Amino acid sequence: MNILGISAYYHDSAAALVCDGMIVAAAQEERFSRKKHDPSFPTRAIGYCLSANNLSINDVDFVVFYDKVYVEI
């Protein structure tokens, strides 16, 4: 089972890939964009996690999104 985890749209967006219960890849988007604390959608981090394990998005069973559960006022 392949699970892709995504965190985005606030401080330090990132992606991680878990295959059969083991973390096999993780990356922050800022490492690819060269923008410190990049909050954008982690397209390149996702691409890295998948390509490092010779997978495509079609090989992913679940995608999970870490959500900021509170709103700053």
Sequence and secondary structure as in RCSB ss.txt:
>XXXX:A:sequence
MNILGISAYYHDSAAALVCDGMIVAAAQEERFSRKKHDPSFPTRAIGYCLSANNLSINDVDFVVFYDKVYVEI
>XXXX:A:secstr
 EEEEEE SSSS EEEEEETTEEEEEEETHHHH  TT  S  HHHHHHHHHTTT  GGG SEEEEE   S   
